[in-house]
Each structure stands twice: as C-alpha cells, then as structure tokens.
Amino acid sequence: MPAAYIIVDMQIADMEQYKQYMASAPAAVAAAGGEYLVRGGRFEALEGDWQPQRMAMLKFPSYDAAKAFYDGEQYRAARAKRVGTTKFFNMILVEGVPAPV
C-alpha cells in the first residue's frame, strides 16, 4: 500500500493566534500515524509561476490514514484554532507511488 502525502501552502495573517494551531496539530498528526516532512523552512520556486508563501508536507502510511487524520476529532479541534489566522490555507491529499517489489 503506497504512502500518502498532505501538501499545504498557506499565508499566515495572525502568527500569535496561529501558534495555537501549530501547538495542537502535531499530536493529531502523530495519533494518525503521520509525520511532518516539511513545516516552514526555506524554499524557492524552480519552475512555473507558483509563488507559495509557507509550505508544509506530511506523510501518512496510506491514503485512508491521511483521510482519517483530516476527518478525525483531534484534527477538527486543531483546525478550529486556525480559523481567522490565515489569508489562505490550501491543502491537498495525494497518494504516493507503490513501494517497489
């Protein structure tokens, strides 16, 4: 079963309030078997017109595990803390490639 990835591009408008989300989201990620691969940090667009603001990338053991994380009570509570803290918050879920045989 291939891993799954959640990729986020966001622009934070209220960092002080956003810190509440940042403090609660990692526990929800870990509880669902996920891990952060990227959370902020340096980046640059290498091709195309995309100009992301702040990136995050999470890895989960499967697509279903990532969906369970997103829909789960613990992450819903974390998301509630994020309301009104960003100018935009774009999140996608994508399935990885199967492990080689």
N, CA, C and O atoms as CSV, one atom per row, in Angstrom:
chain,resi,resn,atom,element,x,y,z
A,1,MET,N,N,0.841,-1.172,0.000
A,1,MET,CA,C,0.000,0.000,0.000
A,1,MET,C,C,0.892,1.244,0.000
A,1,MET,O,O,1.771,1.372,0.853
A,2,PRO,N,N,0.677,2.161,-0.946
A,2,PRO,CA,C,1.527,3.357,-1.004
A,2,PRO,C,C,1.218,4.340,0.117
A,2,PRO,O,O,0.093,4.416,0.611
A,3,ALA,N,N,2.232,5.078,0.500
A,3,ALA,CA,C,2.065,6.161,1.467
A,3,ALA,C,C,1.222,7.259,0.825
A,3,ALA,O,O,0.991,7.257,-0.384
A,4,ALA,N,N,0.773,8.188,1.646
A,4,ALA,CA,C,0.016,9.337,1.153
A,4,ALA,C,C,0.618,10.597,1.760
A,4,ALA,O,O,1.220,10.565,2.833
A,5,TYR,N,N,0.444,11.693,1.059
A,5,TYR,CA,C,1.055,12.955,1.457
A,5,TYR,C,C,0.010,14.055,1.468
A,5,TYR,O,O,-0.829,14.143,0.572
A,6,ILE,N,N,0.072,14.881,2.483
A,6,ILE,CA,C,-0.726,16.104,2.527
A,6,ILE,C,C,0.249,17.247,2.298
A,6,ILE,O,O,1.271,17.357,2.974
A,7,ILE,N,N,-0.086,18.095,1.335
A,7,ILE,CA,C,0.756,19.239,0.987
A,7,ILE,C,C,-0.058,20.495,1.218
A,7,ILE,O,O,-1.200,20.596,0.771
A,8,VAL,N,N,0.535,21.459,1.922
A,8,VAL,CA,C,-0.169,22.679,2.304
A,8,VAL,C,C,0.642,23.889,1.866
A,8,VAL,O,O,1.861,23.930,2.034
A,9,ASP,N,N,-0.045,24.869,1.307
A,9,ASP,CA,C,0.510,26.192,1.023
A,9,ASP,C,C,-0.389,27.172,1.750
A,9,ASP,O,O,-1.602,27.178,1.536
A,10,MET,N,N,0.187,27.999,2.606
A,10,MET,CA,C,-0.620,28.914,3.401
A,10,MET,C,C,0.061,30.262,3.528
A,10,MET,O,O,1.270,30.392,3.334
A,11,GLN,N,N,-0.736,31.254,3.856
A,11,GLN,CA,C,-0.188,32.550,4.233
A,11,GLN,C,C,-0.787,32.915,5.577
A,11,GLN,O,O,-1.998,33.091,5.703
A,12,ILE,N,N,0.056,33.025,6.559
A,12,ILE,CA,C,-0.386,33.306,7.919
A,12,ILE,C,C,-0.607,34.802,8.084
A,12,ILE,O,O,0.245,35.612,7.717
A,13,ALA,N,N,-1.763,35.160,8.640
A,13,ALA,CA,C,-2.103,36.561,8.871
A,13,ALA,C,C,-1.939,36.955,10.340
A,13,ALA,O,O,-1.637,38.109,10.645
A,14,ASP,N,N,-2.135,36.005,11.242
A,14,ASP,CA,C,-2.051,36.272,12.675
A,14,ASP,C,C,-1.199,35.186,13.320
A,14,ASP,O,O,-1.717,34.161,13.765
A,15,MET,N,N,0.106,35.415,13.367
A,15,MET,CA,C,1.024,34.387,13.853
A,15,MET,C,C,0.777,34.040,15.313
A,15,MET,O,O,0.895,32.873,15.688
A,16,GLU,N,N,0.444,35.003,16.135
A,16,GLU,CA,C,0.237,34.717,17.558
A,16,GLU,C,C,-0.913,33.730,17.755
A,16,GLU,O,O,-0.785,32.778,18.525
A,17,GLN,N,N,-2.019,33.946,17.074
A,17,GLN,CA,C,-3.135,33.013,17.188
A,17,GLN,C,C,-2.826,31.701,16.468
A,17,GLN,O,O,-3.227,30.632,16.929
A,18,TYR,N,N,-2.114,31.776,15.339
A,18,TYR,CA,C,-1.755,30.577,14.579
A,18,TYR,C,C,-0.888,29.625,15.404
A,18,TYR,O,O,-0.927,28.412,15.197
A,19,LYS,N,N,-0.112,30.169,16.333
A,19,LYS,CA,C,0.741,29.337,17.184
A,19,LYS,C,C,-0.082,28.327,17.988
A,19,LYS,O,O,0.424,27.260,18.333
A,20,GLN,N,N,-1.336,28.647,18.288
A,20,GLN,CA,C,-2.206,27.695,18.983
A,20,GLN,C,C,-2.461,26.478,18.096
A,20,GLN,O,O,-2.443,25.342,18.571
A,21,TYR,N,N,-2.698,26.719,16.810
A,21,TYR,CA,C,-2.856,25.622,15.850
A,21,TYR,C,C,-1.560,24.824,15.741
A,21,TYR,O,O,-1.581,23.594,15.755
A,22,MET,N,N,-0.435,25.526,15.633
A,22,MET,CA,C,0.862,24.860,15.500
A,22,MET,C,C,1.173,23.990,16.708
A,22,MET,O,O,1.861,22.977,16.582
A,23,ALA,N,N,0.677,24.370,17.870
A,23,ALA,CA,C,0.928,23.596,19.082
A,23,ALA,C,C,0.057,22.350,19.157
A,23,ALA,O,O,0.456,21.362,19.774
A,24,SER,N,N,-1.126,22.374,18.543
A,24,SER,CA,C,-2.044,21.240,18.673
A,24,SER,C,C,-2.035,20.289,17.475
A,24,SER,O,O,-2.372,19.116,17.636
A,25,ALA,N,N,-1.667,20.746,16.300
A,25,ALA,CA,C,-1.706,19.900,15.109
A,25,ALA,C,C,-0.747,18.710,15.163
A,25,ALA,O,O,-1.139,17.623,14.741
A,26,PRO,N,N,0.496,18.852,15.661
A,26,PRO,CA,C,1.415,17.706,15.645
A,26,PRO,C,C,0.903,16.480,16.390
A,26,PRO,O,O,1.168,15.357,15.960
A,27,ALA,N,N,0.189,16.655,17.478
A,27,ALA,CA,C,-0.348,15.500,18.205
A,27,ALA,C,C,-1.393,14.776,17.364
A,27,ALA,O,O,-1.464,13.548,17.377
A,28,ALA,N,N,-2.198,15.533,16.636
A,28,ALA,CA,C,-3.197,14.915,15.759
A,28,ALA,C,C,-2.519,14.163,14.621
A,28,ALA,O,O,-2.966,13.081,14.240
A,29,VAL,N,N,-1.450,14.722,14.082
A,29,VAL,CA,C,-0.697,14.064,13.008
A,29,VAL,C,C,-0.108,12.748,13.523
A,29,VAL,O,O,-0.266,11.703,12.890
A,30,ALA,N,N,0.561,12.802,14.658
A,30,ALA,CA,C,1.201,11.612,15.218
A,30,ALA,C,C,0.177,10.538,15.579
A,30,ALA,O,O,0.428,9.352,15.367
A,31,ALA,N,N,-0.973,10.941,16.120
A,31,ALA,CA,C,-2.011,9.984,16.508
A,31,ALA,C,C,-2.538,9.207,15.306
A,31,ALA,O,O,-3.010,8.080,15.455
A,32,ALA,N,N,-2.461,9.799,14.127
A,32,ALA,CA,C,-2.936,9.145,12.902
A,32,ALA,C,C,-1.812,8.412,12.176
A,32,ALA,O,O,-2.017,7.920,11.066
A,33,GLY,N,N,-0.627,8.332,12.784
A,33,GLY,CA,C,0.492,7.633,12.157
A,33,GLY,C,C,1.249,8.483,11.166
A,33,GLY,O,O,2.036,7.962,10.375
A,34,GLY,N,N,1.026,9.792,11.194
A,34,GLY,CA,C,1.680,10.684,10.249
A,34,GLY,C,C,2.934,11.316,10.809
A,34,GLY,O,O,3.236,11.204,11.997
A,35,GLU,N,N,3.657,11.981,9.927
A,35,GLU,CA,C,4.861,12.707,10.326
A,35,GLU,C,C,5.034,13.918,9.419
A,35,GLU,O,O,4.648,13.896,8.250
A,36,TYR,N,N,5.617,14.967,9.972
A,36,TYR,CA,C,5.952,16.144,9.175
A,36,TYR,C,C,7.237,15.877,8.407
A,36,TYR,O,O,8.225,15.416,8.980
A,37,LEU,N,N,7.222,16.164,7.124
A,37,LEU,CA,C,8.427,16.135,6.303
A,37,LEU,C,C,8.938,17.551,6.085
A,37,LEU,O,O,10.143,17.785,5.992
A,38,VAL,N,N,8.002,18.491,6.005
A,38,VAL,CA,C,8.299,19.906,5.809
A,38,VAL,C,C,7.335,20.680,6.689
A,38,VAL,O,O,6.143,20.376,6.733
A,39,ARG,N,N,7.850,21.675,7.387
A,39,ARG,CA,C,6.978,22.558,8.173
A,39,ARG,C,C,7.658,23.910,8.224
A,39,ARG,O,O,8.457,24.187,9.118
A,40,GLY,N,N,7.323,24.766,7.231
A,40,GLY,CA,C,8.014,26.044,7.108
A,40,GLY,C,C,9.362,25.816,6.454
A,40,GLY,O,O,9.531,24.870,5.685
A,41,GLY,N,N,10.300,26.658,6.749
A,41,GLY,CA,C,11.643,26.485,6.211
A,41,GLY,C,C,11.846,27.171,4.874
A,41,GLY,O,O,10.917,27.711,4.273
A,42,ARG,N,N,13.064,27.133,4.439
A,42,ARG,CA,C,13.484,27.807,3.206
A,42,ARG,C,C,12.981,27.048,1.988
A,42,ARG,O,O,12.962,25.817,1.982
A,43,PHE,N,N,12.574,27.780,0.959
A,43,PHE,CA,C,12.150,27.164,-0.299
A,43,PHE,C,C,12.293,28.172,-1.422
A,43,PHE,O,O,12.457,29.369,-1.185
A,44,GLU,N,N,12.229,27.673,-2.654
A,44,GLU,CA,C,12.200,28.543,-3.830
A,44,GLU,C,C,11.482,27.822,-4.953
A,44,GLU,O,O,11.570,26.601,-5.080
A,45,ALA,N,N,10.773,28.585,-5.763
A,45,ALA,CA,C,10.116,28.029,-6.942
A,45,ALA,C,C,11.194,27.818,-8.003
A,45,ALA,O,O,11.929,28.744,-8.345
A,46,LEU,N,N,11.280,26.605,-8.516
A,46,LEU,CA,C,12.293,26.298,-9.527
A,46,LEU,C,C,11.755,26.419,-10.942
A,46,LEU,O,O,12.507,26.716,-11.871
A,47,GLU,N,N,10.457,26.191,-11.114
A,47,GLU,CA,C,9.826,26.318,-12.427
A,47,GLU,C,C,8.392,26.780,-12.226
A,47,GLU,O,O,7.791,26.555,-11.175
A,48,GLY,N,N,7.859,27.426,-13.247
A,48,GLY,CA,C,6.459,27.825,-13.210
A,48,GLY,C,C,6.224,29.125,-12.445
A,48,GLY,O,O,7.158,29.791,-11.998
A,49,ASP,N,N,4.945,29.456,-12.312
A,49,ASP,CA,C,4.529,30.724,-11.725
A,49,ASP,C,C,4.079,30.612,-10.272
A,49,ASP,O,O,3.718,31.623,-9.668
A,50,TRP,N,N,4.090,29.431,-9.704
A,50,TRP,CA,C,3.619,29.238,-8.344
A,50,TRP,C,C,4.543,29.976,-7.380
A,50,TRP,O,O,5.761,29.795,-7.410
A,51,GLN,N,N,3.959,30.798,-6.536
A,51,GLN,CA,C,4.713,31.540,-5.538
A,51,GLN,C,C,4.161,31.220,-4.148
A,51,GLN,O,O,3.443,32.035,-3.570
A,52,PRO,N,N,4.480,30.062,-3.615
A,52,PRO,CA,C,3.945,29.691,-2.306
A,52,PRO,C,C,4.436,30.640,-1.217
A,52,PRO,O,O,5.449,31.322,-1.373
A,53,GLN,N,N,3.713,30.666,-0.135
A,53,GLN,CA,C,4.058,31.535,0.986
A,53,GLN,C,C,4.744,30.769,2.114
A,53,GLN,O,O,5.835,31.141,2.546
A,54,ARG,N,N,4.117,29.716,2.585
A,54,ARG,CA,C,4.684,28.857,3.631
A,54,ARG,C,C,4.210,27.446,3.324
A,54,ARG,O,O,3.020,27.225,3.098
A,55,MET,N,N,5.126,26.496,3.315
A,55,MET,CA,C,4.794,25.141,2.914
A,55,MET,C,C,4.868,24.180,4.106
A,55,MET,O,O,5.665,24.345,5.030
A,56,ALA,N,N,4.007,23.182,4.036
A,56,ALA,CA,C,4.076,22.047,4.955
A,56,ALA,C,C,3.801,20.794,4.134
A,56,ALA,O,O,3.023,20.827,3.181
A,57,MET,N,N,4.442,19.693,4.507
A,57,MET,CA,C,4.207,18.418,3.846
A,57,MET,C,C,4.229,17.341,4.913
A,57,MET,O,O,5.159,17.253,5.714
A,58,LEU,N,N,3.185,16.522,4.907
A,58,LEU,CA,C,3.046,15.455,5.887
A,58,LEU,C,C,2.963,14.124,5.168
A,58,LEU,O,O,2.445,14.042,4.053
A,59,LYS,N,N,3.471,13.088,5.804
A,59,LYS,CA,C,3.429,11.742,5.236
A,59,LYS,C,C,2.609,10.848,6.165
A,59,LYS,O,O,2.767,10.884,7.386
A,60,PHE,N,N,1.733,10.048,5.563
A,60,PHE,CA,C,0.913,9.087,6.291
A,60,PHE,C,C,1.115,7.709,5.678
A,60,PHE,O,O,1.495,7.603,4.511
A,61,PRO,N,N,0.866,6.656,6.444
A,61,PRO,CA,C,1.100,5.308,5.925
A,61,PRO,C,C,0.206,4.935,4.750
A,61,PRO,O,O,0.547,4.039,3.977
A,62,SER,N,N,-0.936,5.611,4.605
A,62,SER,CA,C,-1.842,5.306,3.498
A,62,SER,C,C,-2.780,6.491,3.259
A,62,SER,O,O,-2.877,7.403,4.081
A,63,TYR,N,N,-3.453,6.456,2.138
A,63,TYR,CA,C,-4.444,7.477,1.806
A,63,TYR,C,C,-5.556,7.475,2.855
A,63,TYR,O,O,-5.989,8.531,3.316
A,64,ASP,N,N,-6.011,6.276,3.225
A,64,ASP,CA,C,-7.087,6.168,4.210
A,64,ASP,C,C,-6.660,6.721,5.568
A,64,ASP,O,O,-7.466,7.346,6.257
A,65,ALA,N,N,-5.420,6.503,5.958
A,65,ALA,CA,C,-4.927,7.043,7.226
A,65,ALA,C,C,-4.901,8.568,7.197
A,65,ALA,O,O,-5.232,9.219,8.188
A,66,ALA,N,N,-4.509,9.133,6.063
A,66,ALA,CA,C,-4.490,10.597,5.929
A,66,ALA,C,C,-5.899,11.172,5.982
A,66,ALA,O,O,-6.129,12.204,6.613
A,67,LYS,N,N,-6.841,10.506,5.319
A,67,LYS,CA,C,-8.239,10.958,5.371
A,67,LYS,C,C,-8.777,10.855,6.789
A,67,LYS,O,O,-9.489,11.751,7.245
A,68,ALA,N,N,-8.450,9.780,7.492
A,68,ALA,CA,C,-8.906,9.608,8.875
A,68,ALA,C,C,-8.327,10.718,9.762
A,68,ALA,O,O,-9.014,11.224,10.649
A,69,PHE,N,N,-7.078,11.093,9.526
A,69,PHE,CA,C,-6.479,12.207,10.249
A,69,PHE,C,C,-7.283,13.479,10.009
A,69,PHE,O,O,-7.698,14.149,10.955
A,70,TYR,N,N,-7.498,13.803,8.747
A,70,TYR,CA,C,-8.172,15.055,8.408
A,70,TYR,C,C,-9.594,15.113,8.965
A,70,TYR,O,O,-10.033,16.154,9.454
A,71,ASP,N,N,-10.298,14.005,8.890
A,71,ASP,CA,C,-11.690,13.950,9.337
A,71,ASP,C,C,-11.835,13.689,10.839
A,71,ASP,O,O,-12.932,13.796,11.386
A,72,GLY,N,N,-10.732,13.349,11.499
A,72,GLY,CA,C,-10.789,12.951,12.900
A,72,GLY,C,C,-11.064,14.103,13.855
A,72,GLY,O,O,-10.806,15.269,13.554
A,73,GLU,N,N,-11.590,13.742,14.999
A,73,GLU,CA,C,-11.973,14.719,16.017
A,73,GLU,C,C,-10.780,15.559,16.486
A,73,GLU,O,O,-10.911,16.765,16.692
A,74,GLN,N,N,-9.635,14.928,16.653
A,74,GLN,CA,C,-8.471,15.651,17.165
A,74,GLN,C,C,-8.017,16.736,16.191
A,74,GLN,O,O,-7.682,17.841,16.615
A,75,TYR,N,N,-8.003,16.435,14.888
A,75,TYR,CA,C,-7.578,17.465,13.935
A,75,TYR,C,C,-8.679,18.498,13.709
A,75,TYR,O,O,-8.378,19.664,13.452
A,76,ARG,N,N,-9.936,18.100,13.799
A,76,ARG,CA,C,-11.009,19.091,13.703
A,76,ARG,C,C,-10.851,20.137,14.805
A,76,ARG,O,O,-11.065,21.325,14.566
A,77,ALA,N,N,-10.482,19.708,15.998
A,77,ALA,CA,C,-10.260,20.639,17.104
A,77,ALA,C,C,-9.073,21.564,16.807
A,77,ALA,O,O,-9.125,22.758,17.101
A,78,ALA,N,N,-8.011,21.013,16.227
A,78,ALA,CA,C,-6.852,21.838,15.855
A,78,ALA,C,C,-7.239,22.848,14.779
A,78,ALA,O,O,-6.856,24.016,14.854
A,79,ARG,N,N,-8.006,22.397,13.770
A,79,ARG,CA,C,-8.436,23.306,12.690
A,79,ARG,C,C,-9.245,24.464,13.242
A,79,ARG,O,O,-9.139,25.584,12.742
A,80,ALA,N,N,-10.043,24.216,14.253
A,80,ALA,CA,C,-10.861,25.289,14.843
A,80,ALA,C,C,-9.965,26.402,15.384
A,80,ALA,O,O,-10.358,27.568,15.368
A,81,LYS,N,N,-8.785,26.063,15.854
A,81,LYS,CA,C,-7.851,27.062,16.363
A,81,LYS,C,C,-7.217,27.880,15.239
A,81,LYS,O,O,-6.666,28.953,15.484
A,82,ARG,N,N,-7.294,27.377,14.018
A,82,ARG,CA,C,-6.687,28.051,12.865
A,82,ARG,C,C,-7.622,29.074,12.233
A,82,ARG,O,O,-7.170,29.936,11.480
A,83,VAL,N,N,-8.907,28.995,12.526
A,83,VAL,CA,C,-9.901,29.877,11.904
A,83,VAL,C,C,-9.515,31.342,12.115
A,83,VAL,O,O,-9.277,31.779,13.240
A,84,GLY,N,N,-9.458,32.087,11.015
A,84,GLY,CA,C,-9.162,33.509,11.061
A,84,GLY,C,C,-7.689,33.855,11.166
A,84,GLY,O,O,-7.340,35.029,11.289
A,85,THR,N,N,-6.813,32.853,11.119
A,85,THR,CA,C,-5.382,33.132,11.290
A,85,THR,C,C,-4.609,33.192,9.980
A,85,THR,O,O,-3.447,33.600,9.965
A,86,THR,N,N,-5.240,32.790,8.881
A,86,THR,CA,C,-4.530,32.766,7.602
A,86,THR,C,C,-5.291,33.559,6.541
A,86,THR,O,O,-6.516,33.671,6.576
A,87,LYS,N,N,-4.524,34.105,5.600
A,87,LYS,CA,C,-5.148,34.741,4.433
A,87,LYS,C,C,-5.649,33.665,3.495
A,87,LYS,O,O,-6.696,33.823,2.867
A,88,PHE,N,N,-4.909,32.565,3.394
A,88,PHE,CA,C,-5.357,31.378,2.662
A,88,PHE,C,C,-4.660,30.162,3.241
A,88,PHE,O,O,-3.587,30.255,3.839
A,89,PHE,N,N,-5.302,29.017,3.046
A,89,PHE,CA,C,-4.768,27.742,3.533
A,89,PHE,C,C,-5.213,26.690,2.531
A,89,PHE,O,O,-6.340,26.198,2.597
A,90,ASN,N,N,-4.330,26.347,1.607
A,90,ASN,CA,C,-4.628,25.362,0.567
A,90,ASN,C,C,-3.995,24.041,0.953
A,90,ASN,O,O,-2.801,23.976,1.246
A,91,MET,N,N,-4.803,22.980,0.953
A,91,MET,CA,C,-4.328,21.660,1.366
A,91,MET,C,C,-4.793,20.625,0.356
A,91,MET,O,O,-5.962,20.599,-0.029
A,92,ILE,N,N,-3.871,19.774,-0.070
A,92,ILE,CA,C,-4.244,18.665,-0.946
A,92,ILE,C,C,-3.734,17.361,-0.349
A,92,ILE,O,O,-2.762,17.336,0.405
A,93,LEU,N,N,-4.411,16.293,-0.705
A,93,LEU,CA,C,-4.007,14.939,-0.328
A,93,LEU,C,C,-3.678,14.203,-1.613
A,93,LEU,O,O,-4.470,14.199,-2.556
A,94,VAL,N,N,-2.510,13.580,-1.649
A,94,VAL,CA,C,-2.093,12.857,-2.849
A,94,VAL,C,C,-1.497,11.516,-2.436
A,94,VAL,O,O,-0.749,11.417,-1.464
A,95,GLU,N,N,-1.849,10.495,-3.198
A,95,GLU,CA,C,-1.320,9.165,-2.942
A,95,GLU,C,C,0.049,9.033,-3.583
A,95,GLU,O,O,0.262,9.472,-4.713
A,96,GLY,N,N,0.975,8.424,-2.852
A,96,GLY,CA,C,2.328,8.201,-3.377
A,96,GLY,C,C,2.349,7.002,-4.322
A,96,GLY,O,O,1.318,6.402,-4.625
A,97,VAL,N,N,3.528,6.683,-4.766
A,97,VAL,CA,C,3.694,5.529,-5.654
A,97,VAL,C,C,3.871,4.276,-4.801
A,97,VAL,O,O,4.400,4.346,-3.692
A,98,PRO,N,N,3.430,3.131,-5.318
A,98,PRO,CA,C,3.622,1.890,-4.562
A,98,PRO,C,C,5.109,1.596,-4.345
A,98,PRO,O,O,5.954,1.955,-5.165
A,99,ALA,N,N,5.403,0.949,-3.247
A,99,ALA,CA,C,6.789,0.560,-2.985
A,99,ALA,C,C,7.247,-0.439,-4.045
A,99,ALA,O,O,6.455,-1.282,-4.468
A,100,PRO,N,N,8.498,-0.368,-4.482
A,100,PRO,CA,C,8.988,-1.309,-5.479
A,100,PRO,C,C,8.964,-2.734,-4.942
A,100,PRO,O,O,9.155,-2.973,-3.750
A,101,VAL,N,N,8.730,-3.648,-5.832
A,101,VAL,CA,C,8.653,-5.054,-5.441
A,101,VAL,C,C,10.017,-5.677,-5.391
A,101,VAL,O,O,10.143,-6.861,-5.079
